[in-house]
Amino acid sequence: MASAALNDRVLAEAFGPRNGTALLAKQAALVILGVAALAIAAKIKVPMWPVPITMGTFAVLTIGAAYGPRLGLVTILGYMLVGAAGFDVFASSTAEKAGLTYMMGGTGGYLVGYVLATLALGFAARRGLDRSVGGMALALLVGNALIYVPGLLWLGQLYGWDKPILEWGLTPFLIGDAIKLALAALLVPAAWKMIGKARA
């Protein structure tokens, strides 16, 4: 019965307080940590061909799965608000090029996709797809597609469909994305196994 009761929980709900003021404090701390993790991951660039791998999408997808739809949404929107306020928290933003002006540029569609992907991974985790590598991989593929679709649509709208939109915003990143998705597909189910062993 105990394991059945845990089936609809996400990772963030598998530890710590579950009600009252203590739960609110835990959730607030997770949101702050999540926003910080998103900002740090966005600035990590791993050398790779044909373009460096940035870890922003990895953080978005794993936080979505670990936090669930509601807490994940609050966290990703908090991250967007920090960026809109002018802080240098996005992959290609700088102290001089940040805020709403940056967000309405070429990466604007991908930022919308971050929100959609966070929700998708949250709902997938709520259904238990994050417990297995196969289920997590499927959810990650959907989440990644939800990042690219608005990203590419916005690039086409912004620069014109006569431009090489796919060469600008999709194909150079596929190898790096495959590596990140494989890592996330292994990481989240492994975390669940560790929790299971800790409870045993």
C-alpha positions in Angstrom: 0.0 0.0 0.0 2.9 2.4 0.8 4.5 1.9 -2.6 1.1 2.5 -4.3 0.6 5.7 -2.4 3.9 6.9 -3.8 3.1 6.3 -7.4 1.8 9.8 -8.2 4.6 11.6 -6.3 7.5 13.4 -8.0 11.0 13.4 -6.6 10.5 16.7 -4.7 7.6 15.2 -2.8 9.4 12.0 -1.8 11.4 13.7 1.0 10.9 16.3 3.7 7.7 17.7 5.2 4.4 17.1 3.4 2.1 19.7 4.9 1.9 22.9 6.9 4.4 25.7 7.1 7.3 23.4 6.9 6.1 22.2 3.4 5.7 25.8 2.2 9.3 26.6 3.5 10.6 23.5 1.6 8.8 24.5 -1.6 10.1 28.1 -1.4 13.7 26.8 -0.9 13.3 24.4 -3.9 12.1 27.3 -6.1 15.1 29.4 -5.1 17.5 26.5 -5.6 15.8 25.7 -8.9 16.1 29.3 -10.2 19.7 29.3 -9.2 20.4 26.0 -10.9 18.7 27.2 -14.1 20.8 30.3 -14.1 24.1 28.5 -13.5 23.3 25.7 -16.0 22.5 28.2 -18.7 26.1 29.6 -18.4 27.8 26.1 -18.5 29.2 25.4 -22.0 30.9 22.1 -22.7 33.1 22.0 -25.8 31.4 19.9 -28.5 31.1 19.6 -32.3 29.5 21.4 -34.1 28.6 23.8 -31.3 29.3 23.8 -27.5 26.7 22.1 -25.3 24.9 24.4 -23.0 23.2 22.8 -20.0 20.2 25.0 -19.8 17.8 22.6 -21.4 19.1 19.8 -19.2 18.3 21.8 -16.1 14.8 22.7 -17.5 13.9 19.1 -18.2 15.2 17.6 -15.0 13.7 20.3 -12.8 10.4 19.8 -14.6 10.5 16.0 -13.8 11.8 16.4 -10.3 9.4 19.2 -9.2 6.2 18.3 -10.9 3.9 20.6 -12.9 2.9 23.1 -10.3 6.3 23.7 -8.5 8.1 23.3 -11.8 5.9 26.0 -13.3 6.5 28.4 -10.4 10.2 27.8 -10.7 10.5 28.3 -14.4 8.3 31.5 -14.3 10.5 32.7 -11.4 13.5 32.2 -13.6 11.9 34.1 -16.4 11.0 37.0 -14.1 14.6 37.2 -12.9 15.7 37.4 -16.5 13.0 39.9 -17.4 14.3 42.1 -14.5 17.6 42.4 -16.3 19.7 39.9 -14.6 22.2 37.9 -16.7 20.7 34.4 -16.3 20.2 33.2 -19.9 22.7 31.3 -22.0 23.7 34.1 -24.3 22.6 37.1 -22.2 25.2 39.5 -20.8 25.1 42.4 -18.4 24.6 44.8 -21.3 22.2 42.5 -23.3 19.6 41.2 -20.9 16.0 41.7 -19.8 12.9 41.9 -22.0 14.9 43.1 -25.0 17.0 40.0 -24.9 14.0 37.8 -24.3 12.2 39.2 -27.3 15.2 38.4 -29.6 16.1 35.1 -31.3 15.9 33.0 -28.1 12.4 34.2 -27.2 10.6 31.2 -28.7 12.9 28.8 -26.9 12.1 30.5 -23.6 8.4 29.9 -24.2 9.3 26.3 -25.0 11.1 26.0 -21.6 7.8 26.7 -19.9 5.9 24.2 -22.0 8.6 21.6 -21.5 8.7 22.1 -17.7 4.9 21.4 -17.6 5.2 18.4 -19.9 7.9 16.8 -17.8 6.0 17.6 -14.6 2.9 15.9 -15.8 4.9 12.9 -17.2 6.6 12.5 -13.8 3.2 12.7 -12.1 2.1 9.7 -14.2 5.2 7.8 -13.1 7.2 8.0 -16.4 10.2 9.2 -14.5 10.6 5.9 -12.7 12.1 4.1 -15.7 14.7 5.0 -18.3 12.4 4.3 -21.2 9.5 6.3 -19.8 11.8 9.2 -18.9 13.4 9.1 -22.4 10.0 9.3 -24.0 9.0 12.3 -21.8 12.3 14.0 -22.5 11.8 13.7 -26.3 8.4 15.3 -26.0 9.8 18.0 -23.8 12.6 18.7 -26.1 10.2 19.0 -29.1 8.2 21.5 -27.1 11.3 23.6 -26.7 12.1 23.5 -30.4 8.7 24.1 -31.9 8.1 27.6 -30.5 11.8 28.4 -30.8 11.9 27.7 -34.6 8.5 29.3 -35.2 9.7 32.5 -33.5 13.0 32.5 -35.5 11.0 32.2 -38.7 8.7 35.0 -37.7 11.5 37.2 -36.6 14.0 36.7 -39.4 11.8 35.4 -42.3 11.2 31.9 -43.6 13.5 32.4 -46.5 16.4 32.2 -44.0 18.0 28.8 -43.1 16.0 28.5 -39.9 16.7 24.8 -39.2 20.4 25.4 -39.7 20.3 28.2 -37.3 18.1 26.8 -34.6 17.9 23.0 -34.8 20.4 20.8 -36.6 23.6 22.1 -34.9 22.2 21.3 -31.5 20.9 17.7 -32.0 24.1 15.8 -31.0 24.4 17.8 -27.8 20.7 17.4 -27.1 21.0 13.6 -27.5 23.8 13.5 -24.9 21.8 15.7 -22.5 18.7 13.7 -22.9 20.5 10.4 -22.3 22.0 11.8 -19.1 18.7 13.0 -17.8 17.0 9.7 -18.7 19.5 7.9 -16.6 19.7 10.4 -13.7 16.1 10.8 -12.6 15.2 7.0 -12.5 18.5 6.5 -10.7 17.5 9.1 -8.1 14.2 7.1 -7.5 16.2 3.9 -7.0 18.3 5.6 -4.4 15.2 6.8 -2.6 13.8 3.3 -2.7 17.0 1.9 -1.2 17.0 4.5 1.5 13.4 3.6 2.5 14.2 -0.1 2.5 
